[in-house]
């Protein structure tokens, strides 16, 4: 029995989270996987009812979970100390240091490229992201009203453990790692990142490794995305490049993510909360559905549980089948179907697969 927290989030979050949970329940039943799904308050609704976007009781409950699902949150609307960013706080607080963001062409889905299958592995706990890089306060300083100094934190430990996760992942895929940095300008911070990653690479002689400056890599990613396998990079660079990669294969509606640590993991789509279409039933739920598949496979790998791994693979296969059929697509994919209809199509594909 896996205890899974369910945090609906803001905007389209409740809609896509409901869809993802419906698919997860169907896959779990098919794989004979026992789940205890626990809804927990978070985001703007939690702030209205409980006075904070991340209640203490939610954090305490997550500490007892094997993993959880976080819907998108409207962080740009958060102001003040009672409105922490749940995404950043949970990544930092639970040491979910590896943000795994695949970009994969799905047959039959309109995209700029076919045959893309890569993963951006992004450091998740430090870097330029001010809400998770210092113990007290954040990394943005204001010496006067018209000046901001942003401090970035880079540690050897964080770089090495991210690199090990990347090389281990590459061994399960096509055995190629690309390190992305800006060590020619950010000589100390990105220099340390590159040095630490190269040291880890020595322990994986069976995995090919190369590296690029981030600006050059952004161009190569657009021009020849099929050439890349696992991309290991720092927090902000990974955030940007994973969105770029999603744009090559059909958009953010198809872009899943997993925030993984050594003990637990959080499924979280790459996209935001899209408040402009919230409540209209038009959002594409595929990104969060695929994120839950990643969580299942992570649980299967950590616990040696074939049922969890099978559930994750079944969800991916059902998504591919539902989208390849071409009859049920949300507006971002050129169709007219709603969130629930697409989720139902994925559930039907699960059933058809036996």
Buried (B, 14 or more C-beta within 10 A) or exposed (E): EBBBBBBBBBBBBBBBBBBBBBBBBBBBBBBEBEBEBBEBBBBBBBBEEBEBBBBEEBBEBBEEBBBBBBBBBBBEBBEEEEBBBBBBBBBBBBBBBBBBBBBBBBEBBEBEBEEBBBBBBBBBBBBBBBBBBEEEEBBBEEEEEEEEEEEBBBBEEBBBBBBBBBBEBBBEBBBBBBBBBBBEEBEEBBBBBBEBBEEBBEEBEEBBBEBBBBEEBBEBBBEEBEEBBBBBBBBBBBBBBBBBBBBBBBBBBBBBBBBBBEEBBBBBBBBBBBBEBBEEBBBBBBBBBBBBBBBBBBBBBBEEBEBBBBBBBBBBBBBBBBBEEEEBBBBBBEBEBBBBBBBBBBBBBBEEEE
